[in-house]
Amino acid sequence: MIEEKIEPAQGQRLPAGAREPAIVADATCAPGRGGCHGALWGWAPPDLPADTPLKRRADRLLPRTGWPAVVYFAAIVGLLNLAPHLPERANLAADGLAALAAAAWCVLNFWRCRHAHCVVTSTGWLALSVLAFTEAGLGRSLIGGDEQLVFLAVLAVAVGFEVVWRCAHGTNAVTRGTTVDRTTTAAAGTTAGAAGAPAAAAGSPAAGTPAPSAGPSGWPRR
């Protein structure tokens, strides 16, 4: 969480011993602010703040959008296309390497922006890579050679999960605050309206300040 201080209005002094008001903001950032950006050409949610050296290093090295991401994903697709043309052990090892590369990308992407489908893809592809490497060690497939079908099935389930999550929560980011954002905004607006009510009442006749006459300026005021 990040604490932001609010400066008092110009000409207004705080009472003696009073502390400056502060609001607590979520440690998230909106697109275009403070260098925040979304991966996958804006499909992913905005990044969480890069508030540690490790996060900043991950942002520099991980290809999450643009041509670097295209090259990374093309390499994974290339491995999957190459695998069936290799001997059995190399075939399974190539499938395992492709699944591991995809899972690693999704793990880091979820760490940086909580993209919903990465919950499924990171887990599913990591498990598939372990299975494929085990099969490569044994020299045979344990699932009838359907490793690449499993890879695609994990992707399909992940996209379906994200669609359901977005419909239910209004965002494709998996965070604890996703279901309370609108409530918080409404409460903030209600508080602001209540704070402005005393100022409006100060100009009313009941507060001792005469209300301005509704007549033309040349008429005598009562």
DRENGU-56331 format. One record per atom (N, C-alpha, C): x, y, z; residue in one letter. Coordinates in steps of 0.02 Angstrom, whole numbers, padded with zeros to 5 digits, always signed. Example, Ala and Ser with C-alpha at 12.3 -4.5 7.8 and 13.67 -1.06 7.14 Angstrom:
REM DRENGU-56331
+00660-00284+00390a;+00615-00225+00390a;+00660-00165+00390a;+00642-00112+00354s;+00684-00053+00357s;+00645+00002+00394s;
REM end
This chain:
REM DRENGU-56331
+00042-00060+00000m;+00000+00000+00000m;+00044+00062+00000m;+00019+00116-00032i;+00057+00178-00036i;+00017+00232-00002i;+00048+00270+00043e;+00013+00324+00078e;+00027+00389+00042e;-00027+00425+00021e;-00020+00488-00014e;-00048+00543+00031e;-00009+00596+00042k;-00030+00651+00083k;-00069+00702+00042k;-00120+00732+00073i;-00160+00782+00040i;-00142+00850+00070i;-00122+00897+00029e;-00104+00963+00053e;-00168+01001+00072e;-00167+01041+00126p;-00225+01081+00143p;-00238+01134+00091p;-00301+01155+00086a;-00319+01206+00037a;-00281+01271+00051a;-00271+01310-00003q;-00233+01372+00004q;-00266+01419+00054q;-00228+01444+00100g;-00253+01490+00151g;-00285+01455+00210g;-00289+01390+00209q;-00320+01352+00263q;-00266+01321+00307q;-00271+01330+00371r;-00222+01302+00418r;-00254+01246+00458r;-00213+01196+00471l;-00237+01140+00512l;-00239+01160+00585l;-00286+01135+00624p;-00287+01150+00696p;-00223+01124+00730p;-00207+01156+00786a;-00146+01137+00822a;-00150+01064+00843a;-00097+01028+00831g;-00093+00958+00850g;-00126+00910+00802g;-00159+00937+00749a;-00193+00893+00701a;-00143+00868+00649a;-00154+00808+00628r;-00110+00779+00577r;-00140+00790+00508r;-00096+00793+00458e;-00120+00802+00390e;-00159+00740+00369e;-00217+00750+00336p;-00255+00692+00314p;-00217+00653+00261p;-00230+00590+00258a;-00196+00547+00208a;-00245+00496+00182a;-00235+00476+00121i;-00275+00422+00094i;-00228+00364+00078i;-00256+00305+00082v;-00216+00246+00067v;-00236+00220-00001v;-00189+00218-00045a;-00202+00196-00114a;-00176+00126-00124a;-00210+00090-00167d;-00188+00023-00183d;-00122+00027-00221d;-00079-00022-00211a;-00014-00023-00244a;-00021-00047-00316a;-00064-00011-00354t;-00072-00026-00424t;-00063+00039-00462t;-00059+00034-00527c;-00050+00094-00567c;-00095+00090-00628c;-00115+00148-00651a;-00158+00151-00709a;-00116+00158-00772a;-00143+00138-00829p;-00104+00142-00890p;-00082+00214-00904p;-00020+00222-00925g;+00006+00287-00942g;+00030+00328-00884g;+00028+00302-00824r;+00050+00340-00765r;+00112+00309-00736r;+00162+00349-00726g;+00222+00326-00692g;+00257+00270-00728g;+00253+00268-00795g;+00287+00216-00832g;+00250+00150-00832g;+00190+00146-00804c;+00153+00084-00802c;+00128+00066-00872c;+00126+00004-00887h;+00103-00019-00951h;+00075-00089-00945h;+00037-00109-00994g;+00009-00176-00994g;+00045-00219-01046g;+00056-00282-01029a;+00089-00328-01075a;+00040-00350-01129a;+00066-00388-01178l;+00025-00416-01232l;-00015-00362-01268l;+00019-00307-01283w;-00012-00252-01322w;-00075-00225-01289w;-00074-00221-01223g;-00130-00192-01187g;-00183-00242-01165g;-00178-00305-01185w;-00226-00355-01163w;-00218-00368-01088w;-00157-00370-01064a;-00145-00383-00994a;-00163-00322-00952a;-00178-00331-00888p;-00192-00274-00844p;-00129-00231-00836p;-00136-00169-00811p;-00078-00127-00798p;-00031-00161-00749p;+00034-00149-00758d;+00083-00179-00713d;+00076-00153-00642d;+00092-00194-00594l;+00100-00171-00526l;+00163-00129-00522l;+00169-00084-00473p;+00228-00041-00469p;+00292-00082-00464p;+00342-00060-00501a;+00408-00092-00499a;+00447-00063-00440a;+00428-00084-00379d;+00455-00053-00318d;+00513-00092-00288d;+00539-00141-00325t;+00599-00177-00302t;+00647-00185-00361t;+00712-00192-00347p;+00759-00203-00402p;+00743-00264-00443p;+00717-00318-00411l;+00702-00379-00447l;+00646-00368-00497l;+00595-00330-00477k;+00539-00315-00523k;+00563-00273-00581k;+00605-00223-00567r;+00631-00181-00622r;+00674-00222-00669r;+00712-00269-00643r;+00753-00312-00686r;+00709-00357-00729r;+00656-00383-00700a;+00610-00425-00738a;+00576-00385-00793a;+00558-00323-00779d;+00528-00281-00831d;+00575-00268-00889d;+00640-00263-00874r;+00689-00249-00927r;+00702-00312-00969r;+00703-00371-00937l;+00725-00431-00972l;+00668-00472-01002l;+00609-00471-00971l;+00555-00514-00995l;+00522-00483-01056l;+00519-00519-01113p;+00486-00492-01173p;+00411-00499-01167p;+00376-00446-01148r;+00305-00451-01133r;+00261-00416-01183r;+00289-00379-01230t;+00250-00346-01282t;+00296-00327-01339t;+00267-00307-01395g;+00307-00286-01452g;+00342-00344-01486g;+00393-00326-01526w;+00429-00377-01564w;+00467-00427-01520w;+00495-00407-01463p;+00527-00458-01420p;+00478-00513-01399p;+00416-00495-01385a;+00366-00546-01366a;+00349-00589-01426a;+00344-00559-01486v;+00330-00598-01546v;+00385-00650-01558v;+00448-00630-01551v;+00504-00676-01561v;+00502-00732-01509v;+00487-00715-01446y;+00485-00765-01392y;+00431-00817-01406y;+00371-00793-01422f;+00316-00840-01435f;+00328-00881-01499f;+00360-00849-01549a;+00375-00886-01610a;+00425-00942-01597a;+00472-00930-01551a;+00520-00983-01533a;+00485-01042-01501a;+00434-01028-01459i;+00397-01082-01427i;+00358-01122-01479i;+00324-01086-01525v;+00287-01120-01579v;+00335-01160-01623v;+00394-01132-01636g;+00443-01168-01676g;+00466-01233-01643g;+00476-01232-01578l;+00494-01293-01542l;+00440-01346-01548l;+00377-01324-01541l;+00321-01372-01545l;+00316-01401-01616l;+00330-01361-01667n;+00328-01386-01735n;+00387-01432-01751n;+00444-01418-01720l;+00504-01458-01733l;+00501-01526-01698l;+00469-01528-01640a;+00471-01588-01597a;+00450-01652-01633a;+00395-01654-01671p;+00374-01718-01702p;+00425-01745-01753p;+00470-01705-01777h;+00519-01727-01827h;+00583-01754-01794h;+00585-01754-01728l;+00645-01777-01692l;+00635-01847-01665l;+00689-01881-01646p;+00681-01946-01612p;+00640-01939-01548p;+00614-01995-01524e;+00564-01993-01470e;+00588-01954-01409e;+00648-01968-01385r;+00673-01933-01326r;+00679-01858-01339r;+00708-01840-01396a;+00716-01769-01413a;+00648-01737-01425a;+00602-01774-01453n;+00533-01749-01464n;+00502-01729-01397n;+00505-01773-01349l;+00475-01759-01283l;+00513-01704-01247l;+00579-01702-01255a;+00618-01649-01223a;+00600-01581-01253a;+00590-01578-01319a;+00571-01515-01351a;+00503-01492-01328a;+00455-01539-01322d;+00389-01521-01295d;+00396-01494-01223d;+00437-01527-01184g;+00447-01505-01114g;+00479-01437-01111g;+00527-01423-01155l;+00560-01358-01156l;+00512-01303-01176l;+00470-01317-01226a;+00420-01267-01248a;+00370-01252-01192a;+00347-01305-01159a;+00300-01295-01104a;+00332-01257-01046a;+00395-01272-01032l;+00430-01237-00978l;+00440-01164-00994l;+00459-01148-01056a;+00469-01078-01076a;+00403-01039-01071a;+00348-01070-01093a;+00283-01037-01090a;+00262-01028-01017a;+00272-01078-00976a;+00253-01073-00905a;+00294-01020-00869a;+00358-01016-00883a;+00401-00966-00850a;+00378-00896-00868a;+00360-00885-00932w;+00335-00819-00952w;+00272-00802-00914w;+00226-00849-00909c;+00162-00836-00875c;+00171-00824-00800c;+00218-00860-00770v;+00231-00849-00698v;+00254-00778-00686v;+00302-00754-00726l;+00328-00687-00717l;+00275-00634-00735l;+00236-00648-00787n;+00184-00601-00806n;+00131-00595-00752n;+00112-00651-00722f;+00063-00649-00668f;+00091-00612-00607f;+00154-00621-00594w;+00187-00586-00538w;+00186-00511-00548w;+00191-00489-00611r;+00195-00417-00624r;+00127-00384-00635r;+00076-00421-00657c;+00013-00387-00671c;-00049-00427-00652c;-00042-00488-00626r;-00099-00529-00603r;-00148-00545-00660r;-00121-00557-00720h;-00163-00574-00777h;-00199-00640-00763h;-00265-00641-00771a;-00306-00697-00747a;-00287-00763-00779a;-00280-00765-00845h;-00269-00831-00877h;-00202-00861-00859h;-00155-00819-00834c;-00089-00845-00815c;-00092-00890-00754c;-00146-00885-00715v;-00155-00931-00659v;-00158-01003-00684v;-00194-01013-00739v;-00204-01080-00767v;-00144-01101-00810v;-00121-01057-00854t;-00067-01076-00900t;-00002-01089-00863t;+00014-01048-00814s;+00077-01059-00778s;+00077-01127-00743s;+00021-01143-00711t;+00017-01207-00675t;+00014-01267-00723t;-00029-01261-00773g;-00038-01317-00819g;+00023-01331-00861g;+00055-01279-00888w;+00114-01290-00930w;+00174-01312-00889w;+00179-01289-00827l;+00234-01312-00785l;+00226-01387-00770l;+00165-01408-00756a;+00153-01480-00744a;+00167-01520-00807a;+00148-01493-00865l;+00160-01528-00928l;+00235-01535-00942l;+00273-01482-00925s;+00346-01486-00937s;+00378-01540-00893s;+00355-01545-00831v;+00381-01598-00786v;+00365-01666-00815v;+00303-01674-00839l;+00283-01738-00869l;+00326-01754-00930l;+00335-01705-00974a;+00371-01717-01037a;+00445-01734-01023a;+00476-01698-00976f;+00546-01714-00960f;+00552-01784-00929f;+00503-01802-00889t;+00502-01870-00860t;+00496-01922-00915t;+00452-01909-00963e;+00443-01954-01019e;+00507-01959-01062e;+00541-01901-01070a;+00603-01902-01108a;+00655-01946-01074a;+00656-01945-01008g;+00702-01988-00971g;+00685-02061-00979g;+00619-02076-00982l;+00597-02145-00990l;+00603-02169-01063l;+00604-02120-01109g;+00608-02138-01180g;+00542-02154-01212g;+00486-02139-01180r;+00421-02152-01209r;+00369-02106-01178r;+00315-02094-01216s;+00260-02051-01192s;+00213-02091-01147s;+00190-02060-01094l;+00143-02092-01048l;+00071-02074-01064l;+00060-02029-01111i;-00008-02007-01127i;-00022-02016-01202i;+00012-02063-01233g;-00001-02079-01303g;+00023-02027-01352g;+00073-01987-01334g;+00099-01937-01380g;+00056-01875-01387g;+00013-01863-01339d;-00034-01805-01343d;-00009-01744-01304d;+00055-01738-01295e;+00082-01681-01256e;+00062-01614-01286e;+00064-01608-01352q;+00048-01544-01383q;-00027-01530-01380q;-00068-01582-01382l;-00140-01571-01373l;-00155-01547-01302l;-00118-01574-01254v;-00126-01550-01184v;-00104-01477-01179v;-00051-01459-01213f;-00027-01390-01214f;-00083-01343-01238f;-00115-01361-01294l;-00169-01319-01321l;-00231-01320-01276l;-00244-01377-01245a;-00302-01381-01200a;-00294-01336-01139a;-00233-01333-01113v;-00219-01287-01057v;-00232-01215-01077v;-00209-01197-01137l;-00220-01129-01162l;-00295-01113-01169l;-00334-01161-01196a;-00406-01150-01205a;-00441-01142-01137a;-00424-01185-01089v;-00454-01179-01023v;-00435-01113-00990v;-00374-01090-01000a;-00351-01027-00970a;-00390-00968-00998a;-00400-00967-01064v;-00438-00912-01094v;-00510-00913-01070v;-00540-00974-01065g;-00607-00979-01039g;-00612-00954-00967g;-00562-00971-00927f;-00561-00947-00857f;-00559-00871-00855f;-00519-00841-00899e;-00514-00767-00898e;-00580-00735-00919e;-00614-00764-00968v;-00679-00736-00989v;-00728-00738-00931v;-00731-00795-00896v;-00777-00801-00839v;-00758-00752-00783v;-00693-00746-00769w;-00670-00700-00717w;-00688-00628-00734w;-00677-00609-00796r;-00692-00540-00816r;-00766-00525-00812r;-00808-00573-00831c;-00880-00563-00826c;-00902-00556-00753c;-00870-00594-00710a;-00890-00594-00639a;-00863-00534-00601a;-00803-00510-00619h;-00769-00459-00579h;-00758-00393-00617h;-00771-00391-00681g;-00762-00329-00719g;-00691-00313-00735g;-00644-00359-00726t;-00574-00348-00740t;-00541-00415-00754t;-00486-00414-00790n;-00449-00476-00802n;-00388-00481-00757n;-00387-00442-00703a;-00334-00446-00653a;-00360-00484-00592a;-00321-00532-00568v;-00340-00571-00510v;-00310-00538-00448v;-00351-00497-00415t;-00330-00464-00353t;-00387-00466-00303t;-00370-00458-00240r;-00421-00461-00188r;-00468-00402-00191r;-00447-00346-00219g;-00489-00286-00219g;-00532-00279-00281g;-00535-00329-00324t;-00571-00321-00386t;-00646-00312-00377t;-00676-00339-00323t;-00748-00335-00316t;-00770-00277-00273t;-00725-00236-00249v;-00744-00181-00206v;-00725-00114-00235v;-00698-00112-00296d;-00676-00049-00324d;-00734-00001-00333d;-00790-00025-00361r;-00847+00020-00373r;-00877+00045-00308r;-00881+00001-00258t;-00907+00021-00193t;-00864+00076-00163t;-00798+00067-00167t;-00752+00117-00140t;-00760+00184-00174t;-00768+00182-00241t;-00776+00244-00279t;-00841+00279-00259t;-00895+00241-00252a;-00959+00271-00233a;-00955+00301-00163a;-00921+00266-00117a;-00914+00292-00049a;-00874+00356-00048a;-00823+00360-00091a;-00782+00421-00094a;-00823+00479-00119a;-00867+00466-00169g;-00909+00520-00195g;-00959+00543-00143g;-00988+00496-00104t;-01035+00514-00051t;-01001+00557+00003t;-00939+00538+00021t;-00902+00576+00071t;-00888+00647+00047t;-00870+00653-00017a;-00855+00719-00044a;-00918+00763-00044a;-00976+00731-00061g;-01038+00770-00061g;-01057+00792+00009g;-01046+00749+00059a;-01062+00767+00128a;-01017+00823+00152a;-00954+00823+00131a;-00907+00875+00152a;-00926+00942+00123a;-00957+00942+00063g;-00975+01005+00032g;-01040+01034+00058g;-01080+00994+00093a;-01144+01017+00119a;-01138+01074+00169a;-01091+01071+00219p;-01085+01127+00266p;-01067+01192+00231p;-01026+01190+00179a;-01006+01250+00145a;-01066+01281+00110a;-01109+01239+00081a;-01169+01265+00048a;-01217+01294+00099a;-01221+01262+00158a;-01267+01286+00210a;-01245+01352+00239a;-01179+01367+00236a;-01153+01429+00264a;-01180+01489+00228a;-01198+01483+00165g;-01224+01539+00127g;-01299+01545+00129g;-01334+01503+00168s;-01406+01504+00171s;-01430+01554+00223s;-01492+01578+00219p;-01518+01625+00270p;-01515+01597+00339p;-01523+01531+00348a;-01523+01502+00415a;-01456+01509+00448a;-01403+01516+00410a;-01336+01523+00438a;-01319+01595+00456a;-01365+01641+00444g;-01352+01710+00462g;-01326+01752+00405g;-01316+01724+00348t;-01293+01761+00290t;-01352+01775+00245t;-01369+01838+00231p;-01428+01852+00190p;-01419+01824+00120p;-01471+01794+00095a;-01470+01767+00028a;-01477+01824-00021a;-01443+01823-00078p;-01449+01877-00127p;-01519+01880-00156p;-01542+01942-00171s;-01609+01952-00198s;-01612+01925-00268s;-01671+01898-00286a;-01680+01871-00353a;-01698+01924-00403a;-01712+01986-00380g;-01734+02039-00425g;-01677+02070-00463g;-01691+02112-00514p;-01639+02146-00552p;-01596+02189-00507p;-01535+02206-00531s;-01489+02241-00489s;-01511+02313-00472s;-01556+02342-00511g;-01578+02410-00497g;-01632+02413-00445g;-01662+02359-00427w;-01716+02361-00377w;-01687+02364-00307w;-01723+02393-00262p;-01700+02395-00191p;-01703+02325-00162p;-01653+02308-00123r;-01650+02243-00089r;-01688+02247-00024r;-01721+02194-00006r;-01758+02190+00058r;-01713+02167+00114r;
REM end
